[in-house]
Amino acid sequence: MKVAIIGGTGLIGSKVVARLRGDGHQAVPASPDTGVNTLTGEGLAQVLTGAAVVIDVSNSPSFEDAAVLKFFRTSTGNLLAAEAEAGVGHHVALSIVGCDRVPESGYLRAKVAQEKLIRNSPIPCSIVRATQFFEFLQRIADEATDGNKVRIPPVLFQPIAAADVADAVCRIAVGAPLNGIVEVAGPQQFRFDEFVRLGLSARHDPREVVADPRARYFGAELGERALVPDENARLGEIHFEDWLGQSPAPAVPAARA
Ligand SMILES: NC(=O)c1ccc[n+]([C@@H]2O[C@H](COP(=O)([O-])OP(=O)(O)OC[C@H]3O[C@@H](n4cnc5c(N)ncnc54)[C@H](OP(=O)(O)O)[C@@H]3O)[C@@H](O)[C@H]2O)c1
């Protein structure tokens, strides 16, 4: 079956493409790098021709509030219109667990807007809400850094490996549309500060992680359960310690090296 993967060159997208190809599907990555731009519409009609399923794992280049909202609104609107023209039978999108519980976050408001456009479109859909990726740890830590301290609210946190997210997205994409939301999360629950401390210490990062109940997550205050899924979530298999053991450490920025 032909599957178009919007954002197919990204972290999740490249894993989705590889996995679907391994299973014998015609997986076509679509991104500005491959001549497809969902903001301008360039290349969209061509890549969707003959596609049974579209998987949207694209992301906004900017996380600034207005820019990210504009990205997900414009891109999703263009994509759904092109899918209707092409007769696509299943739209799968990757969203975030708890996105509707943190209205203070501009990024999460944009994901809610994306989900709303999808739910209001006539195209059969599946929305996969994932928790934070293990791979996102460095960006979280950098965003929360204050001098040599990393201030993290000690709320519940259940992150997942990108490989497990990609597997879940593929399984859902080749099945019947759910016309609803499914949650996916990692196999272990942590305190958010504990997760960041474990990750940085495994990388010999000298920053001190401080549990700070008033610390903000990309500008938003988090409730105890804001980012964790409910009991029906599908759980990934990769444990954080195993992932840490297998993943190359990111380069330490010169200022801290
Ligand atoms: N980070 C997390 O912890 C987390 C948790 C749950 C869900 N999510 C969601 O997961 C999704 C994928 O995230 P990711 O980390 O895999 O993203 P990523 O690695 O940043 O990749 C983004 C992809 O989007 C493409 N893209 C950017 N602008 C585009 C445009 N105008 N038209 C078409 N494609 C465009 C990029 O293409 P180029 O490389 O060609 O620019 C790239 O392939 C996002 O929607 C995010 O909200 C993230």
The ligand as an SDF file (V2000), in Angstrom:
LIG
                    3D

 48 52  0  0  0  0  0  0  0  0999 V2000
    9.2580   15.9500   20.9560 N   0  0  0  0  0  0  0  0  0  0  0  0
    8.4100   15.2220   21.6480 C   0  0  0  0  0  0  0  0  0  0  0  0
    8.7140   14.7940   22.7650 O   0  0  0  0  0  0  0  0  0  0  0  0
    7.0270   14.9350   21.0630 C   0  0  0  0  0  0  0  0  0  0  0  0
    6.1190   14.1980   21.8220 C   0  0  0  0  0  0  0  0  0  0  0  0
    4.8960   13.8260   21.2480 C   0  0  0  0  0  0  0  0  0  0  0  0
    4.5950   14.2240   19.9390 C   0  0  0  0  0  0  0  0  0  0  0  0
    5.4930   14.9820   19.2370 N   0  0  0  0  0  0  0  0  0  0  0  0
    5.1500   15.3470   17.8420 C   0  0  0  0  0  0  0  0  0  0  0  0
    5.8930   14.5090   16.9720 O   0  0  0  0  0  0  0  0  0  0  0  0
    5.9350   15.1000   15.6720 C   0  0  0  0  0  0  0  0  0  0  0  0
    7.2640   14.7940   15.0020 C   0  0  0  0  0  0  0  0  0  0  0  0
    8.3180   15.3120   15.7750 O   0  0  0  0  0  0  0  0  0  0  0  0
    9.8550   15.0480   15.3620 P   0  0  0  0  0  0  0  0  0  0  0  0
   10.6690   15.3420   16.5700 O   0  0  0  0  0  0  0  0  0  0  0  0
    9.9890   13.7260   14.6770 O   0  0  0  0  0  0  0  0  0  0  0  0
   10.0780   16.2210   14.2840 O   0  0  0  0  0  0  0  0  0  0  0  0
   11.4410   16.6400   13.5430 P   0  0  0  0  0  0  0  0  0  0  0  0
   12.5260   15.6190   13.7370 O   0  0  0  0  0  0  0  0  0  0  0  0
   11.7030   18.0560   13.8920 O   0  0  0  0  0  0  0  0  0  0  0  0
   11.0100   16.5550   11.9960 O   0  0  0  0  0  0  0  0  0  0  0  0
   10.1260   17.4860   11.4640 C   0  0  0  0  0  0  0  0  0  0  0  0
    9.8020   17.0880   10.0490 C   0  0  0  0  0  0  0  0  0  0  0  0
    8.8370   18.0270    9.5380 O   0  0  0  0  0  0  0  0  0  0  0  0
    9.2660   18.4200    8.2520 C   0  0  0  0  0  0  0  0  0  0  0  0
    8.7280   19.7170    7.8750 N   0  0  0  0  0  0  0  0  0  0  0  0
    9.0260   20.9350    8.4040 C   0  0  0  0  0  0  0  0  0  0  0  0
    8.3730   21.9100    7.7210 N   0  0  0  0  0  0  0  0  0  0  0  0
    7.6410   21.2780    6.7590 C   0  0  0  0  0  0  0  0  0  0  0  0
    6.7820   21.7400    5.7170 C   0  0  0  0  0  0  0  0  0  0  0  0
    6.5330   23.0430    5.5460 N   0  0  0  0  0  0  0  0  0  0  0  0
    6.2210   20.8200    4.8980 N   0  0  0  0  0  0  0  0  0  0  0  0
    6.4680   19.4870    5.0650 C   0  0  0  0  0  0  0  0  0  0  0  0
    7.2760   18.9970    6.0240 N   0  0  0  0  0  0  0  0  0  0  0  0
    7.8650   19.8850    6.8580 C   0  0  0  0  0  0  0  0  0  0  0  0
   10.7920   18.4290    8.3360 C   0  0  0  0  0  0  0  0  0  0  0  0
   11.3230   18.4150    7.0230 O   0  0  0  0  0  0  0  0  0  0  0  0
   12.7910   19.0360    6.6810 P   0  0  0  0  0  0  0  0  0  0  0  0
   13.7700   18.1990    7.4460 O   0  0  0  0  0  0  0  0  0  0  0  0
   12.8970   18.8770    5.1910 O   0  0  0  0  0  0  0  0  0  0  0  0
   12.7530   20.4580    7.1420 O   0  0  0  0  0  0  0  0  0  0  0  0
   11.0170   17.1270    9.0910 C   0  0  0  0  0  0  0  0  0  0  0  0
   10.9490   16.0210    8.2100 O   0  0  0  0  0  0  0  0  0  0  0  0
    5.6070   16.5890   15.8840 C   0  0  0  0  0  0  0  0  0  0  0  0
    4.3440   16.8660   15.2960 O   0  0  0  0  0  0  0  0  0  0  0  0
    5.5320   16.7470   17.4080 C   0  0  0  0  0  0  0  0  0  0  0  0
    4.5220   17.6670   17.7910 O   0  0  0  0  0  0  0  0  0  0  0  0
    6.6910   15.3340   19.7640 C   0  0  0  0  0  0  0  0  0  0  0  0
  1  2  1  0
  2  3  2  0
  2  4  1  0
  4  5  1  0
  4 48  2  0
  5  6  2  0
  6  7  1  0
  7  8  2  0
  8  9  1  0
  8 48  1  0
  9 10  1  0
  9 46  1  0
 10 11  1  0
 11 12  1  0
 11 44  1  0
 12 13  1  0
 13 14  1  0
 14 15  2  0
 14 16  1  0
 14 17  1  0
 17 18  1  0
 18 19  2  0
 18 20  1  0
 18 21  1  0
 21 22  1  0
 22 23  1  0
 23 24  1  0
 23 42  1  0
 24 25  1  0
 25 26  1  0
 25 36  1  0
 26 27  1  0
 26 35  1  0
 27 28  2  0
 28 29  1  0
 29 30  1  0
 29 35  2  0
 30 31  1  0
 30 32  2  0
 32 33  1  0
 33 34  2  0
 34 35  1  0
 36 37  1  0
 36 42  1  0
 37 38  1  0
 38 39  2  0
 38 40  1  0
 38 41  1  0
 42 43  1  0
 44 45  1  0
 44 46  1  0
 46 47  1  0
M  CHG  2   8   1  16  -1
M  END
$$$$
